[in-house]
Amino acid sequence: MMKFDVVIIGGGLAGVTAATALQESGRRCVMVAEGLSLHDAPRNAFRAAGGTLLAGDRVCGGIISDGKLLSVSTEKLGDVSLEAPFFILATGKYFSRGIVADMDSVREPLFGLDVDYIQDRSRWFSPSFSDPQPFMEFGVKAEDGCALIGGRKIVNLFPAGEVLAGISILAPDAVDIIKRSALDAAALITG
């Protein structure tokens, strides 16, 4: 097992923003970042601040007990788990597999978190390409910043960025909204 103050799952804009803010606040952080990112320069700032980056790795599961996420496992670390008192989920939406859709439902694949989406698939999209597309705002539900499973809070798991319900990369101010959600998640940890 490897212990940190915070584990950040996802290395896109939200993950890098939260991880850097937390590392600069004195928290010992690890960021698990599966793929290449346009945000490699900020990742360098995170590493320069002393953060641990597991680039090219992917969280594949976790242990949740009594309303808390205790640890996560990754593909490359095998039996070595990452433990922390706090976790940030910044896995993005569909293209990064933070949210997965099939013919009947939309789900969060890592922990089975509650997802806000329209049940009637025929209303997931607008026929006009230039209209806002409802499916782009589907995402993980949160209450007081905490992710939910079965309507119950996971008190130390904070979703940020596009994985959150109501956040669409197509919004004119999407970058600012994503960064703000990441800083809000970090603030829940730093107080």
Order of alpha helices (4+ residues) and beta strands (2+ residues): beta-beta-alpha-beta-alpha-beta-beta-beta-beta-beta-beta-beta-beta-beta-beta-beta-beta-beta-alpha
